Amino acid sequence: MTRPFTTLFLLVSVDGKITSGDTDELDPDRDWKRIAGFREGLNQYFELEQQTDQFSLNSGRVMAKIGANEKGEPPTKTSATFVIIDNKPHLTENGVRYLLKWAKTLILVTSNPAHPAFSVLPDCEKSLKVLFFEPRVNLKRLLDQLKSDFGVERLTIQSGGELNSAFIREGLIDRLSLVIAPLLVGGRDTATLVDGESLHSLDELSKLKAQSPKTHFFQTTQRLLSSFRI
């Protein structure tokens, strides 16, 4: 395989939601721990998260949602390398510097030539790598480059529904590992495990991914933090 083995690892509600609502002000890491019946099992999720790969891919939007742009010092330095895809950009210069303090190494992936990471790069060349794609980030080429240039053999992906959809539709996810939170969230506009554009015709059914007994594609594990009654 020319690319890393990839695992999509996420905390989701029973109804497949990965956040609390339809605005960036709402975030599961911040919101769900306030809910009785869920917060009691939260440590189980953090323990499982600690067992994920040393290379972790996420989006700039998710990092901004958890407050990277406003925070100063991270709680602890991690041994993981962060791969962050950020085009808009969602991250500010302070957000990039915060992630540099948090991660062992930061690989910032962007198609935006004016991304703040470029202004940080001269000061942090050893711990910050910027991968520029034009006109847009090519996910297959990105994964190939992560393996060839950085020696990434295994990669955990923890991103939003749109980016998850792009990876899945392009056949770039090998394993799905879900931690099921005992919550029912609802909301037609609330982000789910896989969002992106809906299929429009029978001709597109090939984009649906199912586990194959021959290839073991899309191996799936599920963990439930706790059962619950409504």
C-alpha atoms as a printed R data frame, in Angstrom:
    type eleno elety resid chain resno       x       y       z
1   ATOM     1    CA   MET     A     1   0.000   0.000   0.000
2   ATOM     2    CA   THR     A     2   1.455   3.381  -1.007
3   ATOM     3    CA   ARG     A     3  -0.502   5.232   1.665
4   ATOM     4    CA   PRO     A     4  -0.927   4.781   5.439
5   ATOM     5    CA   PHE     A     5  -3.507   2.397   6.898
6   ATOM     6    CA   THR     A     6  -6.299   4.731   8.006
7   ATOM     7    CA   THR     A     7  -8.756   4.495  10.885
8   ATOM     8    CA   LEU     A     8 -11.735   6.830  11.177
9   ATOM     9    CA   PHE     A     9 -12.162   7.172  14.955
10  ATOM    10    CA   LEU     A    10 -15.024   9.241  16.319
11  ATOM    11    CA   LEU     A    11 -17.327   9.765  19.267
12  ATOM    12    CA   VAL     A    12 -20.914   9.737  17.950
13  ATOM    13    CA   SER     A    13 -24.380   9.791  19.440
14  ATOM    14    CA   VAL     A    14 -26.705   6.815  19.040
15  ATOM    15    CA   ASP     A    15 -28.337   8.625  16.109
16  ATOM    16    CA   GLY     A    16 -24.999   9.288  14.408
17  ATOM    17    CA   LYS     A    17 -24.448  12.944  15.358
18  ATOM    18    CA   ILE     A    18 -20.921  14.194  16.027
19  ATOM    19    CA   THR     A    19 -21.855  17.558  17.516
20  ATOM    20    CA   SER     A    20 -24.685  19.163  19.486
21  ATOM    21    CA   GLY     A    21 -26.280  21.423  16.877
22  ATOM    22    CA   ASP     A    22 -25.834  23.423  13.689
23  ATOM    23    CA   THR     A    23 -23.436  26.184  14.819
24  ATOM    24    CA   ASP     A    24 -19.717  26.199  15.619
25  ATOM    25    CA   GLU     A    25 -20.540  27.478  19.107
26  ATOM    26    CA   LEU     A    26 -21.697  23.960  19.934
27  ATOM    27    CA   ASP     A    27 -19.033  21.284  20.377
28  ATOM    28    CA   PRO     A    28 -19.344  17.743  21.794
29  ATOM    29    CA   ASP     A    29 -16.072  17.884  23.754
30  ATOM    30    CA   ARG     A    30 -17.386  20.904  25.602
31  ATOM    31    CA   ASP     A    31 -21.141  20.215  25.628
32  ATOM    32    CA   TRP     A    32 -21.684  16.522  26.208
33  ATOM    33    CA   LYS     A    33 -19.657  16.321  29.399
34  ATOM    34    CA   ARG     A    34 -22.320  18.527  30.994
35  ATOM    35    CA   ILE     A    35 -25.007  15.904  30.440
36  ATOM    36    CA   ALA     A    36 -25.782  13.481  33.255
37  ATOM    37    CA   GLY     A    37 -25.824   9.921  31.979
38  ATOM    38    CA   PHE     A    38 -22.980  10.628  29.590
39  ATOM    39    CA   ARG     A    39 -20.329  12.447  31.576
40  ATOM    40    CA   GLU     A    40 -19.978   9.485  33.948
41  ATOM    41    CA   GLY     A    41 -18.493   7.406  31.123
42  ATOM    42    CA   LEU     A    42 -16.414  10.116  29.451
43  ATOM    43    CA   ASN     A    43 -13.119   8.827  30.829
44  ATOM    44    CA   GLN     A    44 -13.695   5.613  28.865
45  ATOM    45    CA   TYR     A    45 -13.624   7.629  25.654
46  ATOM    46    CA   PHE     A    46 -10.434   9.469  26.614
47  ATOM    47    CA   GLU     A    47  -8.769   6.152  27.464
48  ATOM    48    CA   LEU     A    48  -9.684   4.776  24.031
49  ATOM    49    CA   GLU     A    49  -8.496   7.964  22.349
50  ATOM    50    CA   GLN     A    50  -5.088   7.531  23.989
51  ATOM    51    CA   GLN     A    51  -4.767   4.199  22.163
52  ATOM    52    CA   THR     A    52  -5.075   5.730  18.686
53  ATOM    53    CA   ASP     A    53  -2.202   6.182  16.219
54  ATOM    54    CA   GLN     A    54   0.727   8.554  16.742
55  ATOM    55    CA   PHE     A    55  -0.301  10.425  13.592
56  ATOM    56    CA   SER     A    56  -3.695  12.099  13.885
57  ATOM    57    CA   LEU     A    57  -5.541  13.953  11.103
58  ATOM    58    CA   ASN     A    58  -8.160  16.602  11.756
59  ATOM    59    CA   SER     A    59  -9.468  19.836  10.258
60  ATOM    60    CA   GLY     A    60  -8.728  23.449  11.081
61  ATOM    61    CA   ARG     A    61 -12.425  24.013  11.646
62  ATOM    62    CA   VAL     A    62 -12.526  21.393  14.405
63  ATOM    63    CA   MET     A    63  -9.385  22.839  16.011
64  ATOM    64    CA   ALA     A    64 -10.924  26.320  15.935
65  ATOM    65    CA   LYS     A    65 -14.135  24.964  17.498
66  ATOM    66    CA   ILE     A    66 -12.236  23.581  20.486
67  ATOM    67    CA   GLY     A    67 -10.673  26.997  21.036
68  ATOM    68    CA   ALA     A    68  -7.175  26.683  19.554
69  ATOM    69    CA   ASN     A    69  -7.231  30.304  18.371
70  ATOM    70    CA   GLU     A    70  -7.981  31.688  21.830
71  ATOM    71    CA   LYS     A    71  -6.020  29.369  24.089
72  ATOM    72    CA   GLY     A    72  -2.514  29.999  25.374
73  ATOM    73    CA   GLU     A    73  -0.848  26.920  26.821
74  ATOM    74    CA   PRO     A    74  -2.141  23.391  26.083
75  ATOM    75    CA   PRO     A    75  -2.720  21.164  29.139
76  ATOM    76    CA   THR     A    76   0.079  18.727  28.250
77  ATOM    77    CA   LYS     A    77   2.489  18.125  25.385
78  ATOM    78    CA   THR     A    78   1.410  15.097  23.349
79  ATOM    79    CA   SER     A    79   3.675  12.611  21.605
80  ATOM    80    CA   ALA     A    80   1.395  12.619  18.546
81  ATOM    81    CA   THR     A    81   1.975  14.388  15.241
82  ATOM    82    CA   PHE     A    82  -1.034  16.418  14.088
83  ATOM    83    CA   VAL     A    83  -1.991  16.580  10.418
84  ATOM    84    CA   ILE     A    84  -4.402  19.504  10.047
85  ATOM    85    CA   ILE     A    85  -6.257  20.310   6.822
86  ATOM    86    CA   ASP     A    86  -7.214  23.987   6.829
87  ATOM    87    CA   ASN     A    87  -8.077  25.981   3.725
88  ATOM    88    CA   LYS     A    88 -10.393  28.854   4.724
89  ATOM    89    CA   PRO     A    89  -8.397  29.401   7.024
90  ATOM    90    CA   HIS     A    90 -10.137  28.603  10.295
91  ATOM    91    CA   LEU     A    91  -6.886  28.798  12.247
92  ATOM    92    CA   THR     A    92  -5.236  32.085  13.138
93  ATOM    93    CA   GLU     A    93  -1.517  32.546  13.748
94  ATOM    94    CA   ASN     A    94  -2.186  32.070  17.468
95  ATOM    95    CA   GLY     A    95  -4.053  28.858  16.672
96  ATOM    96    CA   VAL     A    96  -1.103  27.499  14.707
97  ATOM    97    CA   ARG     A    97   1.317  28.358  17.517
98  ATOM    98    CA   TYR     A    98  -0.996  26.726  20.080
99  ATOM    99    CA   LEU     A    99  -1.055  23.485  18.073
100 ATOM   100    CA   LEU     A   100   2.753  23.605  17.809
101 ATOM   101    CA   LYS     A   101   2.958  23.714  21.608
102 ATOM   102    CA   TRP     A   102   0.499  20.818  21.866
103 ATOM   103    CA   ALA     A   103   1.740  18.408  19.165
104 ATOM   104    CA   LYS     A   104   5.081  16.712  18.709
105 ATOM   105    CA   THR     A   105   5.053  17.953  15.101
106 ATOM   106    CA   LEU     A   106   2.410  19.866  13.145
107 ATOM   107    CA   ILE     A   107   1.835  19.112   9.469
108 ATOM   108    CA   LEU     A   108  -0.415  21.880   8.149
109 ATOM   109    CA   VAL     A   109  -2.146  21.059   4.849
110 ATOM   110    CA   THR     A   110  -3.719  23.881   2.852
111 ATOM   111    CA   SER     A   111  -4.632  25.223  -0.566
112 ATOM   112    CA   ASN     A   112  -4.619  28.801   0.759
113 ATOM   113    CA   PRO     A   113  -1.364  30.644  -0.117
114 ATOM   114    CA   ALA     A   114  -2.162  33.264   2.540
115 ATOM   115    CA   HIS     A   115  -2.550  30.782   5.413
116 ATOM   116    CA   PRO     A   116  -1.110  32.104   8.722
117 ATOM   117    CA   ALA     A   117   1.095  29.002   8.976
118 ATOM   118    CA   PHE     A   118   3.388  30.474   6.329
119 ATOM   119    CA   SER     A   119   4.200  33.419   8.601
120 ATOM   120    CA   VAL     A   120   4.955  31.046  11.500
121 ATOM   121    CA   LEU     A   121   7.097  28.681   9.404
122 ATOM   122    CA   PRO     A   122  10.418  30.624   9.521
123 ATOM   123    CA   ASP     A   123  10.447  30.419  13.352
124 ATOM   124    CA   CYS     A   124   9.415  26.770  13.624
125 ATOM   125    CA   GLU     A   125  10.881  24.870  10.672
126 ATOM   126    CA   LYS     A   126  11.755  21.812  12.778
127 ATOM   127    CA   SER     A   127   8.291  21.312  14.287
128 ATOM   128    CA   LEU     A   128   6.063  22.789  11.541
129 ATOM   129    CA   LYS     A   129   5.689  21.409   8.030
130 ATOM   130    CA   VAL     A   130   3.373  23.065   5.514
131 ATOM   131    CA   LEU     A   131   2.052  21.051   2.567
132 ATOM   132    CA   PHE     A   132   0.570  23.298  -0.106
133 ATOM   133    CA   PHE     A   133  -1.847  21.944  -2.726
134 ATOM   134    CA   GLU     A   134  -3.204  23.849  -5.702
135 ATOM   135    CA   PRO     A   135  -6.016  24.402  -6.589
136 ATOM   136    CA   ARG     A   136  -7.393  22.088  -3.859
137 ATOM   137    CA   VAL     A   137  -6.116  19.450  -1.459
138 ATOM   138    CA   ASN     A   138  -5.834  16.064  -3.166
139 ATOM   139    CA   LEU     A   139  -6.547  13.560  -0.385
140 ATOM   140    CA   LYS     A   140  -5.052  10.530  -2.133
141 ATOM   141    CA   ARG     A   141  -1.853  12.418  -2.937
142 ATOM   142    CA   LEU     A   142  -1.745  13.784   0.608
143 ATOM   143    CA   LEU     A   143  -1.850  10.298   2.111
144 ATOM   144    CA   ASP     A   144   0.810   9.060  -0.304
145 ATOM   145    CA   GLN     A   145   3.027  12.003   0.637
146 ATOM   146    CA   LEU     A   146   2.519  11.423   4.362
147 ATOM   147    CA   LYS     A   147   3.887   7.922   3.940
148 ATOM   148    CA   SER     A   148   6.719   8.700   1.516
149 ATOM   149    CA   ASP     A   149   7.950  11.939   3.119
150 ATOM   150    CA   PHE     A   150   7.122  11.430   6.802
151 ATOM   151    CA   GLY     A   151   7.078   7.635   7.194
152 ATOM   152    CA   VAL     A   152   3.436   7.510   8.294
153 ATOM   153    CA   GLU     A   153   2.330   3.866   8.356
154 ATOM   154    CA   ARG     A   154  -0.897   4.271  10.333
155 ATOM   155    CA   LEU     A   155  -3.118   7.354  10.579
156 ATOM   156    CA   THR     A   156  -6.134   8.092  12.769
157 ATOM   157    CA   ILE     A   157  -8.680  10.476  11.231
158 ATOM   158    CA   GLN     A   158 -10.939  12.473  13.573
159 ATOM   159    CA   SER     A   159 -12.572  15.142  11.460
160 ATOM   160    CA   GLY     A   160 -15.966  16.602  10.579
161 ATOM   161    CA   GLY     A   161 -18.722  15.082   8.483
162 ATOM   162    CA   GLU     A   162 -17.762  16.812   5.227
163 ATOM   163    CA   LEU     A   163 -14.124  15.713   5.329
164 ATOM   164    CA   ASN     A   164 -15.101  12.234   6.528
165 ATOM   165    CA   SER     A   165 -17.386  11.945   3.501
166 ATOM   166    CA   ALA     A   166 -14.595  12.944   1.123
167 ATOM   167    CA   PHE     A   167 -12.237  10.303   2.535
168 ATOM   168    CA   ILE     A   168 -14.905   7.598   2.423
169 ATOM   169    CA   ARG     A   169 -16.185   8.427  -1.069
170 ATOM   170    CA   GLU     A   170 -12.620   8.218  -2.397
171 ATOM   171    CA   GLY     A   171 -12.076   4.833  -0.747
172 ATOM   172    CA   LEU     A   172  -9.390   6.106   1.618
173 ATOM   173    CA   ILE     A   173 -10.712   4.731   4.930
174 ATOM   174    CA   ASP     A   174  -9.631   1.228   5.934
175 ATOM   175    CA   ARG     A   175 -11.170   0.886   9.370
176 ATOM   176    CA   LEU     A   176 -14.049   2.528  11.224
177 ATOM   177    CA   SER     A   177 -13.846   2.724  15.027
178 ATOM   178    CA   LEU     A   178 -16.830   4.337  16.749
179 ATOM   179    CA   VAL     A   179 -17.387   5.188  20.385
180 ATOM   180    CA   ILE     A   180 -21.160   5.355  20.801
181 ATOM   181    CA   ALA     A   181 -22.327   7.988  23.283
182 ATOM   182    CA   PRO     A   182 -25.628   7.229  25.067
183 ATOM   183    CA   LEU     A   183 -27.275  10.322  23.603
184 ATOM   184    CA   LEU     A   184 -30.022  11.097  21.115
185 ATOM   185    CA   VAL     A   185 -29.224  14.490  19.558
186 ATOM   186    CA   GLY     A   186 -31.405  14.877  16.450
187 ATOM   187    CA   GLY     A   187 -31.624  17.901  14.167
188 ATOM   188    CA   ARG     A   188 -31.637  17.669  10.376
189 ATOM   189    CA   ASP     A   189 -28.817  20.230  10.111
190 ATOM   190    CA   THR     A   190 -26.643  18.775  12.878
191 ATOM   191    CA   ALA     A   191 -23.409  17.274  11.566
192 ATOM   192    CA   THR     A   192 -23.285  13.489  11.342
193 ATOM   193    CA   LEU     A   193 -20.515  10.929  11.005
194 ATOM   194    CA   VAL     A   194 -20.665  11.278   7.214
195 ATOM   195    CA   ASP     A   195 -22.150  14.348   5.542
196 ATOM   196    CA   GLY     A   196 -21.195  15.766   2.141
197 ATOM   197    CA   GLU     A   197 -23.437  15.821  -0.906
198 ATOM   198    CA   SER     A   198 -26.221  13.269  -1.117
199 ATOM   199    CA   LEU     A   199 -26.423  10.748  -3.923
200 ATOM   200    CA   HIS     A   200 -28.734  11.737  -6.751
201 ATOM   201    CA   SER     A   201 -29.092   8.635  -8.932
202 ATOM   202    CA   LEU     A   202 -28.698   4.861  -9.081
203 ATOM   203    CA   ASP     A   203 -25.493   5.371 -11.047
204 ATOM   204    CA   GLU     A   204 -23.840   6.700  -7.879
205 ATOM   205    CA   LEU     A   205 -24.513   3.654  -5.695
206 ATOM   206    CA   SER     A   206 -20.886   2.616  -6.166
207 ATOM   207    CA   LYS     A   207 -19.990   5.438  -3.763
208 ATOM   208    CA   LEU     A   208 -21.630   3.536  -0.910
209 ATOM   209    CA   LYS     A   209 -19.050   1.629   1.131
210 ATOM   210    CA   ALA     A   210 -19.685  -1.733   2.792
211 ATOM   211    CA   GLN     A   211 -17.389  -4.235   4.435
212 ATOM   212    CA   SER     A   212 -16.125  -6.850   2.026
213 ATOM   213    CA   PRO     A   213 -15.370 -10.343   3.435
214 ATOM   214    CA   LYS     A   214 -12.656 -10.756   0.792
215 ATOM   215    CA   THR     A   215 -10.764  -7.502   1.324
216 ATOM   216    CA   HIS     A   216 -11.783  -6.738   4.926
217 ATOM   217    CA   PHE     A   217 -12.349  -3.189   3.735
218 ATOM   218    CA   PHE     A   218 -13.942  -0.863   6.245
219 ATOM   219    CA   GLN     A   219 -13.372  -3.009   9.298
220 ATOM   220    CA   THR     A   220 -15.702  -1.769  11.992
221 ATOM   221    CA   THR     A   221 -15.509  -1.711  15.766
222 ATOM   222    CA   GLN     A   222 -18.071  -0.149  18.057
223 ATOM   223    CA   ARG     A   223 -17.765   0.707  21.735
224 ATOM   224    CA   LEU     A   224 -20.675   1.891  23.886
225 ATOM   225    CA   LEU     A   225 -19.834   4.128  26.825
226 ATOM   226    CA   SER     A   226 -22.910   2.954  28.700
227 ATOM   227    CA   SER     A   227 -26.451   1.830  28.027
228 ATOM   228    CA   PHE     A   228 -29.369   4.074  28.837
229 ATOM   229    CA   ARG     A   229 -33.108   4.235  29.169
230 ATOM   230    CA   ILE     A   230 -35.359   6.966  27.783
